[in-house]
Amino acid sequence: MKVSFGYLVIAAGVCGILSFALLATALGTDYWYIIEMNQVNMSDLDDMSSHSGLWSINEGGKTHTGSIDSFKTDYSKFSEAELQMLNMHSAIVVLLPLSLVMLLLGGICGLVSALARSPILITGTASYFFICSLLTLSGVILYIVYSHQALVELERLVGKESLSYIRTSFGWSLALAWLSYSMELFTGVLLLVAAGTCRLRHSSPTLA
């Protein structure tokens, strides 16, 4: 059973909109990384429970928007490991918003190429979405590496025993970014199939 060009384009459009919405929500929320205290008699460590995003940290219900700002930081006072983490964070906050902007432009390109029914334009738009997915994937993986190194550095500074009462995990904001990456890939695949269908119809005008 062959799927029509129109259905493929509509499905690609829905996936593209979902990928944009998921990534925008991920970037706008601060549940990328969660730190929770175990229930122990250590009241002095209760404030360490927090959840953080790319630009802010929420501790005890209070959001500190200036807690993570790798662009306004004085780099001269940090160690080599800390500098590496700051550089990674700078890359993350560039890659993911850039991918979001590119998704918006990709939606416009997709609409134009679909209306023109041009296999070349549709294939180009599909490749464009693959580039967007690569940027999103790079940002997400870099954030995971960044979070791991930050935990290792914290363990080095305060000791492993101090962290035995702390449970860390990635939050649903990161999961949304992963879903956005999947939708971007799926959008590109659907557009490639649509381009193939359109090319087949151009070469065989008698096909319905």
N, CA and C atoms as a LAMMPS dump frame, in Angstrom:
ITEM: TIMESTEP
0
ITEM: NUMBER OF ATOMS
624
ITEM: BOX BOUNDS ff ff ff
-5.0000000000000000e+02 5.0000000000000000e+02
-5.0000000000000000e+02 5.0000000000000000e+02
-5.0000000000000000e+02 5.0000000000000000e+02
ITEM: ATOMS id mol type element x y z
1 1 1 N 0.846 -1.206 0
2 1 2 C 0 0 0
3 1 3 C 0.871 1.242 0
4 2 1 N 0.686 2.097 -1.001
5 2 2 C 1.477 3.311 -1.106
6 2 3 C 0.816 4.449 -0.335
7 3 1 N 1.653 5.196 0.392
8 3 2 C 1.156 6.358 1.125
9 3 3 C 1.257 7.571 0.219
10 4 1 N 0.206 8.372 0.18
11 4 2 C 0.191 9.51 -0.729
12 4 3 C 1.149 10.604 -0.265
13 5 1 N 1.524 11.446 -1.209
14 5 2 C 2.433 12.56 -0.938
15 5 3 C 1.853 13.479 0.138
16 6 1 N 0.558 13.744 0.031
17 6 2 C -0.085 14.647 0.991
18 6 3 C -0.005 14.142 2.425
19 7 1 N -0.259 12.862 2.631
20 7 2 C -0.193 12.292 3.98
21 7 3 C 1.219 12.348 4.544
22 8 1 N 2.193 12.094 3.686
23 8 2 C 3.592 12.124 4.13
24 8 3 C 3.994 13.525 4.565
25 9 1 N 3.58 14.516 3.79
26 9 2 C 3.918 15.905 4.116
27 9 3 C 3.231 16.343 5.409
28 10 1 N 1.963 15.955 5.559
29 10 2 C 1.235 16.316 6.777
30 10 3 C 1.878 15.668 8.008
31 11 1 N 2.225 14.388 7.875
32 11 2 C 2.875 13.689 8.99
33 11 3 C 4.217 14.327 9.337
34 12 1 N 4.977 14.709 8.301
35 12 2 C 6.253 15.378 8.54
36 12 3 C 6.037 16.723 9.233
37 13 1 N 4.997 17.43 8.831
38 13 2 C 4.694 18.716 9.46
39 13 3 C 4.341 18.579 10.928
40 14 1 N 3.528 17.564 11.232
41 14 2 C 3.149 17.322 12.634
42 14 3 C 4.378 16.98 13.477
43 15 1 N 5.244 16.12 12.931
44 15 2 C 6.468 15.74 13.65
45 15 3 C 7.386 16.941 13.847
46 16 1 N 7.458 17.795 12.821
47 16 2 C 8.29 18.989 12.932
48 16 3 C 7.781 19.938 14.008
49 17 1 N 6.46 20.124 14.057
50 17 2 C 5.87 20.991 15.085
51 17 3 C 6.102 20.408 16.483
52 18 1 N 5.937 19.089 16.601
53 18 2 C 6.173 18.43 17.889
54 18 3 C 7.624 18.572 18.336
55 19 1 N 8.554 18.416 17.395
56 19 2 C 9.972 18.533 17.753
57 19 3 C 10.291 19.935 18.249
58 20 1 N 9.718 20.949 17.606
59 20 2 C 9.931 22.336 18.038
60 20 3 C 9.337 22.573 19.421
61 21 1 N 8.094 22.106 19.621
62 21 2 C 7.421 22.318 20.905
63 21 3 C 8.149 21.602 22.045
64 22 1 N 8.608 20.386 21.792
65 22 2 C 9.311 19.616 22.819
66 22 3 C 10.632 20.277 23.201
67 23 1 N 11.385 20.731 22.204
68 23 2 C 12.673 21.362 22.504
69 23 3 C 12.481 22.707 23.183
70 24 1 N 11.479 23.473 22.752
71 24 2 C 11.201 24.766 23.386
72 24 3 C 10.812 24.572 24.847
73 25 1 N 10.001 23.55 25.121
74 25 2 C 9.605 23.259 26.505
75 25 3 C 10.807 22.829 27.331
76 26 1 N 11.667 21.999 26.738
77 26 2 C 12.86 21.538 27.443
78 26 3 C 13.767 22.707 27.82
79 27 1 N 13.973 23.619 26.872
80 27 2 C 14.843 24.758 27.125
81 27 3 C 14.25 25.727 28.138
82 28 1 N 12.925 25.784 28.184
83 28 2 C 12.267 26.735 29.083
84 28 3 C 12.016 26.211 30.485
85 29 1 N 12.359 24.968 30.758
86 29 2 C 12.128 24.392 32.081
87 29 3 C 13.45 24.045 32.754
88 30 1 N 13.407 23.853 34.054
89 30 2 C 14.644 23.612 34.815
90 30 3 C 14.64 22.26 35.53
91 31 1 N 14.245 21.231 34.785
92 31 2 C 14.295 19.865 35.32
93 31 3 C 15.218 18.995 34.47
94 32 1 N 16.355 19.55 34.117
95 32 2 C 17.359 18.782 33.38
96 32 3 C 18.131 17.86 34.317
97 33 1 N 18.439 18.374 35.492
98 33 2 C 19.243 17.598 36.445
99 33 3 C 18.658 17.793 37.831
100 34 1 N 18.477 16.686 38.549
101 34 2 C 17.815 16.733 39.86
102 34 3 C 18.744 16.176 40.927
103 35 1 N 18.86 16.914 42.025
104 35 2 C 19.63 16.468 43.195
105 35 3 C 18.667 16.365 44.367
106 36 1 N 18.572 15.189 44.959
107 36 2 C 17.658 14.961 46.076
108 36 3 C 18.424 14.408 47.269
109 37 1 N 18.016 14.848 48.46
110 37 2 C 18.616 14.344 49.687
111 37 3 C 17.836 13.134 50.181
112 38 1 N 18.536 12.119 50.633
113 38 2 C 17.872 10.979 51.264
114 38 3 C 17.319 11.4 52.618
115 39 1 N 16.316 10.7 53.076
116 39 2 C 15.681 11.033 54.347
117 39 3 C 16.555 10.567 55.513
118 40 1 N 17.448 11.439 55.929
119 40 2 C 18.339 11.136 57.053
120 40 3 C 18.35 12.324 57.99
121 41 1 N 18.878 12.13 59.152
122 41 2 C 18.925 13.205 60.143
123 41 3 C 20.115 14.125 59.881
124 42 1 N 20.044 14.816 58.768
125 42 2 C 21.101 15.763 58.426
126 42 3 C 20.441 17.035 57.922
127 43 1 N 19.876 17.81 58.844
128 43 2 C 19.111 18.992 58.478
129 43 3 C 19.968 20.059 57.824
130 44 1 N 21.267 20.037 58.08
131 44 2 C 22.127 21.054 57.496
132 44 3 C 22.349 20.835 56
133 45 1 N 21.959 19.658 55.487
134 45 2 C 22.141 19.386 54.078
135 45 3 C 20.823 19.424 53.299
136 46 1 N 19.739 19.789 54.001
137 46 2 C 18.435 19.772 53.353
138 46 3 C 18.375 20.732 52.171
139 47 1 N 19.117 21.888 52.262
140 47 2 C 19.033 22.853 51.169
141 47 3 C 19.737 22.387 49.916
142 48 1 N 20.46 21.296 49.962
143 48 2 C 21.188 20.839 48.783
144 48 3 C 20.263 20.194 47.747
145 49 1 N 19.038 19.865 48.123
146 49 2 C 18.079 19.341 47.158
147 49 3 C 17.747 20.435 46.145
148 50 1 N 17.861 20.11 44.888
149 50 2 C 17.644 21.131 43.864
150 50 3 C 17.334 20.473 42.524
151 51 1 N 16.835 21.285 41.617
152 51 2 C 16.71 20.868 40.225
153 51 3 C 17.148 22.041 39.356
154 52 1 N 17.832 21.715 38.278
155 52 2 C 18.446 22.782 37.492
156 52 3 C 18.127 22.656 36.022
157 53 1 N 18.216 23.798 35.335
158 53 2 C 18.061 23.856 33.896
159 53 3 C 19.355 24.322 33.272
160 54 1 N 19.261 24.879 32.081
161 54 2 C 20.466 25.328 31.404
162 54 3 C 20.939 26.686 31.894
163 55 1 N 19.998 27.485 32.445
164 55 2 C 20.373 28.829 32.871
165 55 3 C 20.02 29.126 34.323
166 56 1 N 19.409 28.212 35.022
167 56 2 C 18.979 28.497 36.388
168 56 3 C 19.008 27.25 37.256
169 57 1 N 19.063 27.477 38.551
170 57 2 C 19.012 26.405 39.542
171 57 3 C 17.916 26.733 40.552
172 58 1 N 17.079 25.765 40.856
173 58 2 C 16.02 25.947 41.849
174 58 3 C 16.403 25.178 43.106
175 59 1 N 16.609 25.909 44.197
176 59 2 C 16.963 25.311 45.481
177 59 3 C 15.944 25.735 46.529
178 60 1 N 15.278 24.74 47.114
179 60 2 C 14.301 25.039 48.153
180 60 3 C 13.167 25.926 47.704
181 61 1 N 12.766 25.782 46.436
182 61 2 C 11.666 26.585 45.913
183 61 3 C 12.083 27.948 45.412
184 62 1 N 13.358 28.3 45.547
185 62 2 C 13.86 29.588 45.082
186 62 3 C 14.729 29.38 43.842
187 63 1 N 14.423 30.135 42.808
188 63 2 C 15.165 30.017 41.553
189 63 3 C 16.259 31.058 41.493
190 64 1 N 17.45 30.61 41.197
191 64 2 C 18.608 31.498 41.057
192 64 3 C 18.991 31.521 39.581
193 65 1 N 18.573 32.578 38.89
194 65 2 C 18.816 32.64 37.453
195 65 3 C 20.263 32.951 37.123
196 66 1 N 20.993 33.513 38.048
197 66 2 C 22.381 33.86 37.775
198 66 3 C 23.352 32.781 38.181
199 67 1 N 22.842 31.623 38.605
200 67 2 C 23.712 30.569 39.116
201 67 3 C 24.543 29.924 38.026
202 68 1 N 23.997 29.897 36.815
203 68 2 C 24.719 29.278 35.706
204 68 3 C 24.846 30.312 34.598
205 69 1 N 25.985 30.901 34.472
206 69 2 C 26.219 31.873 33.415
207 69 3 C 27.677 31.79 32.996
208 70 1 N 27.953 30.91 32.076
209 70 2 C 29.341 30.654 31.697
210 70 3 C 29.943 31.765 30.849
211 71 1 N 29.12 32.704 30.376
212 71 2 C 29.644 33.767 29.534
213 71 3 C 30.13 34.97 30.356
214 72 1 N 29.588 35.142 31.569
215 72 2 C 29.971 36.29 32.384
216 72 3 C 30.898 35.903 33.524
217 73 1 N 31.476 34.72 33.447
218 73 2 C 32.307 34.211 34.523
219 73 3 C 33.761 34.61 34.325
220 74 1 N 34.411 34.92 35.447
221 74 2 C 35.839 35.217 35.413
222 74 3 C 36.599 33.895 35.367
223 75 1 N 37.14 33.56 34.214
224 75 2 C 37.77 32.26 34
225 75 3 C 39.114 32.122 34.722
226 76 1 N 39.696 33.228 35.14
227 76 2 C 41.049 33.171 35.697
228 76 3 C 41.121 32.46 37.049
229 77 1 N 40.009 32.349 37.749
230 77 2 C 40.038 31.779 39.097
231 77 3 C 39.664 30.302 39.138
232 78 1 N 39.515 29.658 37.986
233 78 2 C 39.07 28.266 37.944
234 78 3 C 40.201 27.329 37.536
235 79 1 N 40.061 26.078 37.978
236 79 2 C 41.034 25.05 37.611
237 79 3 C 40.781 24.611 36.168
238 80 1 N 41.667 23.762 35.665
239 80 2 C 41.533 23.285 34.288
240 80 3 C 40.258 22.476 34.099
241 81 1 N 39.926 21.64 35.088
242 81 2 C 38.703 20.826 34.995
243 81 3 C 37.464 21.716 35.003
244 82 1 N 37.481 22.752 35.84
245 82 2 C 36.338 23.664 35.911
246 82 3 C 36.209 24.477 34.627
247 83 1 N 37.343 24.867 34.055
248 83 2 C 37.312 25.587 32.783
249 83 3 C 36.719 24.723 31.671
250 84 1 N 37.063 23.436 31.688
251 84 2 C 36.522 22.522 30.694
252 84 3 C 35 22.421 30.815
253 85 1 N 34.509 22.378 32.047
254 85 2 C 33.064 22.304 32.26
255 85 3 C 32.371 23.59 31.817
256 86 1 N 32.995 24.733 32.095
257 86 2 C 32.418 26.007 31.667
258 86 3 C 32.363 26.105 30.149
259 87 1 N 33.408 25.608 29.489
260 87 2 C 33.418 25.616 28.025
261 87 3 C 32.332 24.701 27.465
262 88 1 N 32.134 23.553 28.112
263 88 2 C 31.069 22.647 27.674
264 88 3 C 29.711 23.298 27.846
265 89 1 N 29.513 23.975 28.979
266 89 2 C 28.227 24.632 29.221
267 89 3 C 27.981 25.735 28.197
268 90 1 N 29.029 26.469 27.855
269 90 2 C 28.895 27.514 26.834
270 90 3 C 28.46 26.92 25.503
271 91 1 N 29.032 25.76 25.167
272 91 2 C 28.661 25.097 23.913
273 91 3 C 27.217 24.618 23.948
274 92 1 N 26.791 24.092 25.098
275 92 2 C 25.423 23.571 25.237
276 92 3 C 24.4 24.671 25.025
277 93 1 N 24.608 25.837 25.663
278 93 2 C 23.621 26.916 25.58
279 93 3 C 23.667 27.638 24.24
280 94 1 N 24.585 27.237 23.371
281 94 2 C 24.591 27.735 21.997
282 94 3 C 23.938 26.711 21.065
283 95 1 N 24.326 25.448 21.2
284 95 2 C 23.852 24.401 20.298
285 95 3 C 22.34 24.207 20.357
286 96 1 N 21.789 24.085 21.573
287 96 2 C 20.363 23.761 21.692
288 96 3 C 19.45 24.914 21.257
289 97 1 N 19.695 26.166 21.692
290 97 2 C 18.858 27.253 21.158
291 97 3 C 19.025 27.437 19.65
292 98 1 N 20.241 27.203 19.131
293 98 2 C 20.459 27.293 17.684
294 98 3 C 19.622 26.25 16.953
295 99 1 N 19.567 25.043 17.506
296 99 2 C 18.747 23.996 16.912
297 99 3 C 17.277 24.393 16.909
298 100 1 N 16.831 25.055 17.98
299 100 2 C 15.432 25.49 18.068
300 100 3 C 15.106 26.503 16.977
301 101 1 N 15.998 27.476 16.792
302 101 2 C 15.789 28.488 15.752
303 101 3 C 15.794 27.846 14.367
304 102 1 N 16.708 26.906 14.171
305 102 2 C 16.788 26.223 12.879
306 102 3 C 15.536 25.394 12.601
307 103 1 N 14.939 24.835 13.646
308 103 2 C 13.697 24.084 13.461
309 103 3 C 12.579 24.981 12.952
310 104 1 N 12.532 26.197 13.479
311 104 2 C 11.512 27.14 13.033
312 104 3 C 11.705 27.482 11.559
313 105 1 N 12.948 27.739 11.179
314 105 2 C 13.235 28.032 9.776
315 105 3 C 12.979 26.81 8.899
316 106 1 N 13.277 25.619 9.442
317 106 2 C 13.03 24.389 8.697
318 106 3 C 11.561 24.171 8.414
319 107 1 N 10.712 24.572 9.348
320 107 2 C 9.276 24.459 9.125
321 107 3 C 8.816 25.322 7.959
322 108 1 N 9.386 26.527 7.883
323 108 2 C 9.039 27.429 6.773
324 108 3 C 9.52 26.844 5.443
325 109 1 N 10.758 26.342 5.445
326 109 2 C 11.305 25.732 4.222
327 109 3 C 10.482 24.52 3.796
328 110 1 N 10.065 23.73 4.789
329 110 2 C 9.265 22.55 4.493
330 110 3 C 7.936 22.903 3.859
331 111 1 N 7.308 23.963 4.369
332 111 2 C 6.026 24.384 3.81
333 111 3 C 6.184 24.844 2.369
334 112 1 N 7.217 25.645 2.13
335 112 2 C 7.451 26.156 0.766
336 112 3 C 7.755 25.016 -0.198
337 113 1 N 8.631 24.102 0.201
338 113 2 C 9.017 22.998 -0.689
339 113 3 C 7.851 22.054 -0.943
340 114 1 N 6.985 21.864 0.058
341 114 2 C 5.825 20.985 -0.132
342 114 3 C 4.82 21.615 -1.096
343 115 1 N 4.606 22.923 -0.959
344 115 2 C 3.681 23.606 -1.869
345 115 3 C 4.224 23.61 -3.296
346 116 1 N 5.543 23.721 -3.42
347 116 2 C 6.158 23.703 -4.752
348 116 3 C 6.233 22.292 -5.325
349 117 1 N 6.069 21.289 -4.471
350 117 2 C 6.172 19.877 -4.869
351 117 3 C 7.49 19.609 -5.612
352 118 1 N 8.541 20.195 -5.087
353 118 2 C 9.855 20.032 -5.705
354 118 3 C 10.657 18.97 -4.95
355 119 1 N 10.992 17.854 -5.612
356 119 2 C 11.777 16.811 -4.938
357 119 3 C 13.114 17.317 -4.419
358 120 1 N 13.738 18.235 -5.165
359 120 2 C 15.042 18.76 -4.749
360 120 3 C 14.903 19.586 -3.476
361 121 1 N 13.89 20.457 -3.442
362 121 2 C 13.675 21.294 -2.251
363 121 3 C 13.284 20.453 -1.04
364 122 1 N 12.45 19.458 -1.273
365 122 2 C 12.011 18.608 -0.161
366 122 3 C 13.185 17.803 0.388
367 123 1 N 14.032 17.294 -0.507
368 123 2 C 15.224 16.562 -0.068
369 123 3 C 16.164 17.474 0.702
370 124 1 N 16.304 18.716 0.223
371 124 2 C 17.132 19.683 0.941
372 124 3 C 16.596 19.986 2.324
373 125 1 N 15.268 20.093 2.438
374 125 2 C 14.65 20.342 3.738
375 125 3 C 14.853 19.157 4.67
376 126 1 N 14.769 17.943 4.116
377 126 2 C 15.012 16.739 4.924
378 126 3 C 16.435 16.75 5.475
379 127 1 N 17.397 17.09 4.617
380 127 2 C 18.791 17.169 5.062
381 127 3 C 18.959 18.24 6.132
382 128 1 N 18.229 19.323 5.978
383 128 2 C 18.261 20.414 6.959
384 128 3 C 17.794 19.923 8.324
385 129 1 N 16.734 19.115 8.341
386 129 2 C 16.231 18.58 9.616
387 129 3 C 17.215 17.586 10.227
388 130 1 N 17.946 16.87 9.381
389 130 2 C 18.976 15.971 9.913
390 130 3 C 20.097 16.767 10.589
391 131 1 N 20.411 17.935 10.023
392 131 2 C 21.415 18.805 10.645
393 131 3 C 20.902 19.314 11.996
394 132 1 N 19.626 19.686 12.041
395 132 2 C 19.015 20.127 13.31
396 132 3 C 19.094 19.026 14.359
397 133 1 N 18.794 17.796 13.934
398 133 2 C 18.829 16.672 14.874
399 133 3 C 20.245 16.432 15.378
400 134 1 N 21.235 16.658 14.519
401 134 2 C 22.629 16.494 14.923
402 134 3 C 23.021 17.522 15.965
403 135 1 N 22.547 18.753 15.802
404 135 2 C 22.824 19.799 16.79
405 135 3 C 22.163 19.473 18.127
406 136 1 N 20.909 19.022 18.068
407 136 2 C 20.195 18.664 19.302
408 136 3 C 20.885 17.498 19.998
409 137 1 N 21.256 16.482 19.224
410 137 2 C 21.939 15.323 19.798
411 137 3 C 23.269 15.734 20.437
412 138 1 N 24.019 16.583 19.756
413 138 2 C 25.304 17.04 20.288
414 138 3 C 25.116 17.79 21.602
415 139 1 N 24.099 18.664 21.643
416 139 2 C 23.839 19.419 22.865
417 139 3 C 23.436 18.532 24.025
418 140 1 N 22.581 17.548 23.756
419 140 2 C 22.104 16.648 24.808
420 140 3 C 23.242 15.766 25.338
421 141 1 N 24.024 15.189 24.435
422 141 2 C 25.14 14.35 24.863
423 141 3 C 26.168 15.166 25.635
424 142 1 N 26.426 16.379 25.167
425 142 2 C 27.38 17.252 25.852
426 142 3 C 26.88 17.596 27.251
427 143 1 N 25.556 17.766 27.398
428 143 2 C 25.008 18.057 28.727
429 143 3 C 25.184 16.867 29.665
430 144 1 N 24.999 15.658 29.152
431 144 2 C 25.182 14.461 29.977
432 144 3 C 26.634 14.349 30.443
433 145 1 N 27.566 14.589 29.518
434 145 2 C 28.991 14.543 29.872
435 145 3 C 29.323 15.636 30.869
436 146 1 N 28.769 16.826 30.643
437 146 2 C 28.986 17.963 31.536
438 146 3 C 28.489 17.662 32.953
439 147 1 N 27.306 17.076 33.055
440 147 2 C 26.729 16.752 34.369
441 147 3 C 27.569 15.705 35.089
442 148 1 N 28.048 14.716 34.341
443 148 2 C 28.891 13.673 34.943
444 148 3 C 30.196 14.263 35.471
445 149 1 N 30.817 15.127 34.694
446 149 2 C 32.078 15.729 35.132
447 149 3 C 31.868 16.659 36.323
448 150 1 N 30.725 17.36 36.341
449 150 2 C 30.427 18.237 37.469
450 150 3 C 30.277 17.43 38.758
451 151 1 N 29.653 16.247 38.653
452 151 2 C 29.49 15.386 39.82
453 151 3 C 30.84 14.845 40.287
454 152 1 N 31.687 14.476 39.337
455 152 2 C 33.023 13.985 39.674
456 152 3 C 33.834 15.076 40.367
457 153 1 N 33.728 16.299 39.868
458 153 2 C 34.464 17.419 40.465
459 153 3 C 33.943 17.727 41.872
460 154 1 N 32.609 17.648 42.042
461 154 2 C 32.033 17.881 43.362
462 154 3 C 32.482 16.813 44.349
463 155 1 N 32.537 15.575 43.886
464 155 2 C 33.005 14.472 44.735
465 155 3 C 34.461 14.676 45.143
466 156 1 N 35.248 15.203 44.241
467 156 2 C 36.653 15.474 44.547
468 156 3 C 36.8 16.572 45.602
469 157 1 N 35.89 17.55 45.551
470 157 2 C 35.993 18.684 46.461
471 157 3 C 35.465 18.378 47.86
472 158 1 N 34.319 17.674 47.941
473 158 2 C 33.685 17.465 49.249
474 158 3 C 33.874 16.053 49.791
475 159 1 N 34.367 15.134 48.949
476 159 2 C 34.56 13.762 49.398
477 159 3 C 33.391 12.87 49.054
478 160 1 N 33.689 11.596 48.848
479 160 2 C 32.662 10.642 48.438
480 160 3 C 31.631 10.412 49.532
481 161 1 N 32.068 10.447 50.803
482 161 2 C 31.145 10.195 51.909
483 161 3 C 30.065 11.267 51.997
484 162 1 N 30.427 12.508 51.704
485 162 2 C 29.454 13.598 51.77
486 162 3 C 28.355 13.448 50.733
487 163 1 N 28.67 12.759 49.639
488 163 2 C 27.681 12.589 48.575
489 163 3 C 26.865 11.311 48.712
490 164 1 N 27.156 10.53 49.75
491 164 2 C 26.433 9.268 49.919
492 164 3 C 24.979 9.5 50.294
493 165 1 N 24.648 10.703 50.784
494 165 2 C 23.265 11.021 51.157
495 165 3 C 22.519 11.724 50.021
496 166 1 N 23.175 11.851 48.891
497 166 2 C 22.585 12.586 47.776
498 166 3 C 22.279 11.633 46.623
499 167 1 N 21.088 11.786 46.039
500 167 2 C 20.715 10.993 44.869
501 167 3 C 20.544 11.939 43.683
502 168 1 N 21.248 11.666 42.612
503 168 2 C 21.174 12.513 41.427
504 168 3 C 20.512 11.76 40.278
505 169 1 N 19.839 12.491 39.421
506 169 2 C 19.184 11.886 38.258
507 169 3 C 18.903 12.967 37.22
508 170 1 N 18.74 12.526 35.989
509 170 2 C 18.323 13.449 34.935
510 170 3 C 16.804 13.563 34.963
511 171 1 N 16.318 14.767 34.665
512 171 2 C 14.892 15.029 34.772
513 171 3 C 14.147 14.965 33.45
514 172 1 N 12.86 15.309 33.514
515 172 2 C 12.005 15.179 32.344
516 172 3 C 12.314 16.221 31.269
517 173 1 N 12.967 17.315 31.634
518 173 2 C 13.342 18.308 30.621
519 173 3 C 14.33 17.7 29.622
520 174 1 N 15.281 16.925 30.144
521 174 2 C 16.238 16.24 29.269
522 174 3 C 15.525 15.197 28.413
523 175 1 N 14.536 14.513 28.997
524 175 2 C 13.774 13.515 28.237
525 175 3 C 13.031 14.173 27.07
526 176 1 N 12.516 15.386 27.288
527 176 2 C 11.833 16.105 26.209
528 176 3 C 12.803 16.444 25.079
529 177 1 N 14.033 16.802 25.443
530 177 2 C 15.041 17.098 24.422
531 177 3 C 15.36 15.851 23.594
532 178 1 N 15.424 14.682 24.268
533 178 2 C 15.646 13.423 23.549
534 178 3 C 14.487 13.15 22.594
535 179 1 N 13.245 13.383 23.056
536 179 2 C 12.077 13.164 22.198
537 179 3 C 12.094 14.104 21.004
538 180 1 N 12.528 15.341 21.247
539 180 2 C 12.621 16.305 20.157
540 180 3 C 13.613 15.823 19.101
541 181 1 N 14.728 15.296 19.555
542 181 2 C 15.729 14.744 18.631
543 181 3 C 15.115 13.627 17.779
544 182 1 N 14.346 12.745 18.413
545 182 2 C 13.699 11.641 17.685
546 182 3 C 12.716 12.165 16.648
547 183 1 N 11.937 13.191 17.032
548 183 2 C 10.971 13.765 16.106
549 183 3 C 11.658 14.459 14.933
550 184 1 N 12.792 15.084 15.189
551 184 2 C 13.539 15.741 14.11
552 184 3 C 14.009 14.7 13.09
553 185 1 N 14.539 13.591 13.605
554 185 2 C 14.971 12.512 12.713
555 185 3 C 13.801 11.971 11.897
556 186 1 N 12.677 11.733 12.571
557 186 2 C 11.512 11.172 11.902
558 186 3 C 10.98 12.133 10.847
559 187 1 N 11.031 13.426 11.144
560 187 2 C 10.607 14.434 10.163
561 187 3 C 11.457 14.356 8.912
562 188 1 N 12.777 14.256 9.098
563 188 2 C 13.676 14.143 7.955
564 188 3 C 13.411 12.902 7.126
565 189 1 N 13.159 11.773 7.797
566 189 2 C 12.886 10.523 7.086
567 189 3 C 11.587 10.635 6.276
568 190 1 N 10.551 11.194 6.895
569 190 2 C 9.268 11.349 6.194
570 190 3 C 9.414 12.256 4.978
571 191 1 N 10.208 13.32 5.118
572 191 2 C 10.408 14.226 3.985
573 191 3 C 11.181 13.541 2.86
574 192 1 N 12.128 12.682 3.215
575 192 2 C 12.856 11.936 2.183
576 192 3 C 11.918 11.008 1.427
577 193 1 N 11.037 10.334 2.151
578 193 2 C 10.063 9.448 1.499
579 193 3 C 9.119 10.261 0.622
580 194 1 N 8.699 11.436 1.123
581 194 2 C 7.818 12.305 0.334
582 194 3 C 8.52 12.777 -0.933
583 195 1 N 9.819 13.099 -0.816
584 195 2 C 10.581 13.53 -1.986
585 195 3 C 10.664 12.398 -3.014
586 196 1 N 10.854 11.154 -2.539
587 196 2 C 10.893 10.011 -3.441
588 196 3 C 9.567 9.796 -4.138
589 197 1 N 8.47 9.963 -3.392
590 197 2 C 7.133 9.82 -3.983
591 197 3 C 6.886 10.888 -5.03
592 198 1 N 7.313 12.116 -4.708
593 198 2 C 7.126 13.229 -5.648
594 198 3 C 7.966 13.028 -6.907
595 199 1 N 9.183 12.545 -6.722
596 199 2 C 10.064 12.3 -7.865
597 199 3 C 9.499 11.201 -8.771
598 200 1 N 8.908 10.183 -8.139
599 200 2 C 8.31 9.086 -8.906
600 200 3 C 7.134 9.577 -9.734
601 201 1 N 6.353 10.473 -9.151
602 201 2 C 5.195 10.992 -9.891
603 201 3 C 5.624 11.894 -11.03
604 202 1 N 6.717 12.638 -10.819
605 202 2 C 7.205 13.513 -11.898
606 202 3 C 7.723 12.681 -13.069
607 203 1 N 8.347 11.54 -12.758
608 203 2 C 8.883 10.696 -13.815
609 203 3 C 7.805 9.839 -14.474
610 204 1 N 6.666 9.636 -13.77
611 204 2 C 5.553 8.844 -14.315
612 204 3 C 4.27 9.629 -14.159
613 205 1 N 3.977 10.563 -15.042
614 205 2 C 2.81 11.422 -14.913
615 205 3 C 1.493 10.697 -14.871
616 206 1 N 1.461 9.466 -15.346
617 206 2 C 0.207 8.728 -15.382
618 206 3 C -0.198 8.17 -14.024
619 207 1 N 0.792 8.186 -13.042
620 207 2 C 0.462 7.659 -11.709
621 207 3 C -0.479 8.604 -11.001
622 208 1 N -1.39 8.062 -10.213
623 208 2 C -2.35 8.908 -9.508
624 208 3 C -1.722 9.51 -8.302
